[in-house]
Amino acid sequence: MLVHHSIVRHWQTEMRVLNKNLLMLKQQITADPVHDLRVSIKKIRSYFKLCLALSGEHAAKGLSSRTGELFSMLGNHRNIEISRKLLLTIRGKEDEHLHSILVYLQLLQEQVSEYCRKLISEFDSGELNELTEKMQAMTGKFDSEQLSNEVRSIIKSHVEDVKHQHKHFKERFHLVRKSLKNIYYWETMFGSEIVFTKSQLNLVDKILDHLGNIQDHQVTIRNLKNFRKTILTKTVPEYEVIKAIELKAKKKKDDLLDKADKLTHELLKKF
């Protein structure tokens, strides 16, 4: 199994995905390419992190600050989009009290879009392409068996990190999510089971789905609270409506946290 070839091949695949969606976003900023570009950056960052760990460059900064800035700004755009959709799901499209906050979120998203356009127009993916040779050099010194053993060791260390963070799951679920994403990306990069079985990876995928939904609800609650406290007064009808939606979203978030906690506990029993 040519593990090092797999790492570089997946890197190059995600670079094509990144460039394709970058081109689409230069024409128009819409939800799907925003999401797809962010996923490609997550994978690229994860693959590079793996190569850094393999080479022993643990203190290296990783990808450029420009890539991180673009990722974060597009994340702000996506978070507002998710908040708008969740709001309608929780409360319903016909609620007249939602008009003001939907307008608020729309205006907020338009402002974020302006910053996104600037970052997108200035972004040069060439600096990421230049890292391909560095990644080849990082993995090229290993034969397939050596590299498989190294990757296995790195994944196991991330499992230990998940175990540690799981002790304080509700406060550190975002850290659990980061580690599990890396594990999932690294495991699915190869055709054989390095540490996790297929059924275990399916469980990881399910946990990540819950954790993503938790993050979406947390962002929505924050947007609702900011709107209520900075725009509204307690005398307007919308104030109590928005507060009730916050509580409903928090309950859903807590339910998802409990489910993700139990699934993570189930996963970790096998290690």
C-alpha positions as CSV (number, residue, x, y, z in Angstrom):
1,M,0.0,0.0,0.0
2,L,1.6,3.3,-1.1
3,V,0.5,5.4,1.8
4,H,2.6,8.4,0.9
5,H,1.2,8.4,-2.6
6,S,-2.3,8.4,-1.1
7,I,-1.6,11.5,1.0
8,V,-0.2,13.5,-1.9
9,R,-2.9,12.3,-4.2
10,H,-5.7,13.3,-1.8
11,W,-4.0,16.7,-1.3
12,Q,-3.9,17.3,-5.0
13,T,-7.6,16.3,-5.3
14,E,-8.6,18.8,-2.7
15,M,-6.5,21.5,-4.3
16,R,-8.6,21.0,-7.5
17,V,-11.8,21.2,-5.4
18,L,-10.5,24.4,-3.8
19,N,-9.6,26.1,-7.1
20,K,-12.9,25.1,-8.7
21,N,-14.9,26.6,-5.9
22,L,-12.7,29.6,-5.6
23,L,-13.5,30.3,-9.3
24,M,-17.2,29.9,-8.6
25,L,-17.0,32.3,-5.6
26,K,-15.2,34.9,-7.7
27,Q,-18.3,35.0,-9.9
28,Q,-20.9,34.8,-7.1
29,I,-20.9,34.1,-3.4
30,T,-23.4,31.3,-2.7
31,A,-23.9,28.7,0.0
32,D,-22.7,25.5,-1.8
33,P,-19.3,26.7,-3.0
34,V,-18.7,28.4,0.4
35,H,-19.3,25.1,2.1
36,D,-17.3,23.0,-0.4
37,L,-14.3,25.4,-0.3
38,R,-14.2,25.4,3.5
39,V,-14.3,21.5,3.5
40,S,-11.5,21.4,1.0
41,I,-9.4,23.7,3.3
42,K,-10.2,21.6,6.3
43,K,-8.9,18.5,4.5
44,I,-5.9,20.2,3.0
45,R,-5.0,21.5,6.5
46,S,-5.5,18.1,8.0
47,Y,-3.3,16.4,5.3
48,F,-0.6,18.9,5.9
49,K,-0.8,18.4,9.7
50,L,-0.3,14.7,9.2
51,C,2.8,15.3,7.1
52,L,4.2,17.7,9.7
53,A,3.6,15.1,12.3
54,L,5.3,12.5,10.1
55,S,8.3,14.7,9.6
56,G,8.6,15.7,13.3
57,E,7.8,19.4,12.5
58,H,5.3,19.7,15.3
59,A,6.1,23.3,16.0
60,A,5.5,24.4,12.4
61,K,2.7,26.9,11.8
62,G,1.1,25.0,9.0
63,L,-0.8,26.7,6.3
64,S,-0.6,30.4,5.6
65,S,-2.4,33.1,7.5
66,R,-4.2,34.1,4.3
67,T,-5.7,30.6,4.0
68,G,-6.9,30.8,7.6
69,E,-8.3,34.2,7.1
70,L,-10.3,33.1,4.1
71,F,-11.5,30.0,5.9
72,S,-12.7,32.1,8.9
73,M,-14.4,34.8,6.9
74,L,-16.3,32.2,4.7
75,G,-17.2,30.5,8.0
76,N,-18.8,33.8,9.2
77,H,-20.8,33.8,5.9
78,R,-21.9,30.2,6.3
79,N,-22.8,30.7,10.0
80,I,-25.2,33.5,9.1
81,E,-26.8,31.3,6.4
82,I,-27.2,28.4,8.8
83,S,-28.7,30.7,11.4
84,R,-31.3,31.9,8.9
85,K,-32.3,28.4,7.9
86,L,-32.3,27.1,11.5
87,L,-34.5,30.0,12.6
88,L,-37.1,29.1,10.0
89,T,-36.9,25.4,11.0
90,I,-37.4,26.2,14.7
91,R,-40.1,28.8,14.4
92,G,-41.7,28.5,10.9
93,K,-41.8,30.7,7.8
94,E,-45.1,32.3,8.6
95,D,-44.1,33.8,11.9
96,E,-44.5,37.6,11.5
97,H,-42.1,38.3,14.4
98,L,-39.2,36.8,12.5
99,H,-39.2,39.5,9.9
100,S,-36.9,41.9,11.8
101,I,-34.2,39.4,12.6
102,L,-34.2,37.9,9.1
103,V,-33.6,41.4,7.8
104,Y,-30.9,41.8,10.4
105,L,-29.2,38.6,9.3
106,Q,-29.5,39.4,5.6
107,L,-27.8,42.8,6.1
108,L,-25.1,41.2,8.3
109,Q,-24.5,38.6,5.6
110,E,-24.2,41.3,2.9
111,Q,-21.5,43.0,4.9
112,V,-19.6,39.8,5.4
113,S,-19.9,39.1,1.7
114,E,-18.0,42.3,0.9
115,Y,-15.1,41.1,3.0
116,C,-15.3,37.7,1.5
117,R,-15.1,39.1,-2.1
118,K,-12.0,41.0,-1.1
119,L,-10.3,38.0,0.4
120,I,-11.3,35.8,-2.5
121,S,-10.0,38.2,-5.1
122,E,-6.6,38.5,-3.3
123,F,-6.2,34.8,-2.5
124,D,-3.4,33.0,-4.3
125,S,-3.7,29.2,-4.2
126,G,-0.2,29.0,-5.7
127,E,1.4,29.1,-2.3
128,L,-0.6,25.9,-1.4
129,N,0.4,24.2,-4.7
130,E,4.1,24.9,-3.8
131,L,3.6,22.8,-0.6
132,T,3.0,19.6,-2.7
133,E,6.7,19.1,-3.2
134,K,7.4,19.6,0.5
135,M,4.7,17.0,1.3
136,Q,6.3,14.5,-1.1
137,A,9.7,15.1,0.6
138,M,8.1,14.6,4.0
139,T,6.6,11.2,3.1
140,G,9.1,10.1,0.5
141,K,11.7,9.0,3.1
142,F,9.4,6.2,4.4
143,D,8.6,2.9,2.7
144,S,4.9,1.9,2.8
145,E,5.2,-0.3,5.9
146,Q,7.1,2.3,7.9
147,L,4.7,5.0,6.9
148,S,1.7,2.9,7.7
149,N,3.1,2.3,11.2
150,E,3.8,6.0,11.7
151,V,0.3,7.0,10.6
152,R,-1.1,4.4,12.9
153,S,0.8,5.8,15.8
154,I,-0.3,9.4,15.0
155,I,-4.0,8.3,14.8
156,K,-3.7,6.5,18.1
157,S,-2.3,9.6,19.7
158,H,-5.3,11.5,18.5
159,V,-7.6,8.8,20.0
160,E,-5.9,9.4,23.3
161,D,-6.5,13.2,22.9
162,V,-10.2,12.5,22.3
163,K,-10.3,10.4,25.5
164,H,-8.8,13.3,27.5
165,Q,-11.1,15.9,26.0
166,H,-14.1,13.6,26.5
167,K,-13.8,13.9,30.2
168,H,-15.1,17.5,29.8
169,F,-17.1,16.8,26.7
170,K,-19.7,19.6,27.0
171,E,-17.0,22.3,27.5
172,R,-14.6,20.8,24.9
173,F,-16.8,19.2,22.3
174,H,-15.2,21.5,19.6
175,L,-11.8,20.0,20.4
176,V,-13.2,16.5,20.2
177,R,-14.7,17.5,16.9
178,K,-11.3,18.7,15.6
179,S,-9.5,15.5,16.6
180,L,-12.2,13.2,15.2
181,K,-12.2,15.1,11.9
182,N,-8.5,14.5,11.5
183,I,-8.9,10.9,12.4
184,Y,-11.7,10.5,9.9
185,Y,-9.8,12.3,7.1
186,W,-6.7,10.3,7.7
187,E,-8.4,6.9,8.0
188,T,-10.6,7.4,4.9
189,M,-7.6,8.5,2.9
190,F,-6.5,4.9,2.6
191,G,-8.1,1.8,1.3
192,S,-7.5,-0.4,4.3
193,E,-8.3,-0.1,8.0
194,I,-5.3,1.4,9.8
195,V,-6.8,1.8,13.3
196,F,-10.5,2.1,12.9
197,T,-12.8,-0.6,11.4
198,K,-15.4,0.4,8.8
199,S,-18.2,0.3,11.5
200,Q,-16.2,2.4,13.8
201,L,-15.6,5.0,11.1
202,N,-19.3,5.1,10.5
203,L,-19.8,5.8,14.2
204,V,-17.2,8.6,14.0
205,D,-19.1,10.0,11.0
206,K,-22.3,10.0,13.0
207,I,-20.7,11.7,15.9
208,L,-19.3,14.4,13.6
209,D,-22.7,15.0,12.2
210,H,-24.1,15.6,15.7
211,L,-21.2,17.8,16.6
212,G,-21.7,19.9,13.4
213,N,-25.3,20.4,14.3
214,I,-24.3,21.4,17.8
215,Q,-22.0,24.0,16.4
216,D,-24.8,25.3,14.1
217,H,-27.2,25.7,17.0
218,Q,-24.5,27.4,19.1
219,V,-23.9,30.0,16.4
220,T,-27.6,30.5,15.9
221,I,-28.1,31.1,19.7
222,R,-25.3,33.7,19.6
223,N,-26.8,35.5,16.6
224,L,-30.2,35.6,18.3
225,K,-28.8,36.9,21.5
226,N,-26.8,39.6,19.8
227,F,-29.8,40.8,17.9
228,R,-32.1,40.7,21.0
229,K,-29.6,42.6,23.2
230,T,-28.3,45.2,20.7
231,I,-31.4,45.9,18.6
232,L,-34.5,45.2,20.6
233,T,-36.0,46.5,23.8
234,K,-37.9,44.4,26.3
235,T,-41.1,46.3,25.4
236,V,-41.4,45.1,21.7
237,P,-43.2,41.7,21.0
238,E,-40.2,40.3,19.2
239,Y,-38.0,40.4,22.3
240,E,-39.9,37.5,24.0
241,V,-40.3,35.7,20.8
242,I,-36.6,35.7,20.1
243,K,-35.8,34.8,23.7
244,A,-38.1,31.8,23.4
245,I,-36.4,30.7,20.1
246,E,-33.0,30.9,21.9
247,L,-34.3,28.6,24.7
248,K,-35.7,26.1,22.1
249,A,-32.4,26.1,20.2
250,K,-30.5,25.6,23.5
251,K,-32.6,22.6,24.4
252,K,-32.0,21.1,20.9
253,K,-28.3,21.8,21.3
254,D,-28.2,20.1,24.8
255,D,-30.1,17.1,23.4
256,L,-27.5,16.8,20.6
257,L,-24.7,17.1,23.1
258,D,-26.1,14.2,25.1
259,K,-26.4,12.0,22.0
260,A,-22.9,12.9,20.8
261,D,-21.5,12.3,24.3
262,K,-23.0,8.8,24.5
263,L,-21.9,7.9,21.0
264,T,-18.3,9.1,21.7
265,H,-18.3,7.1,24.9
266,E,-19.4,4.0,22.9
267,L,-16.6,4.6,20.4
268,L,-13.9,5.0,23.0
269,K,-14.9,1.8,24.8
270,K,-13.4,0.0,21.8
271,F,-9.9,1.5,22.4
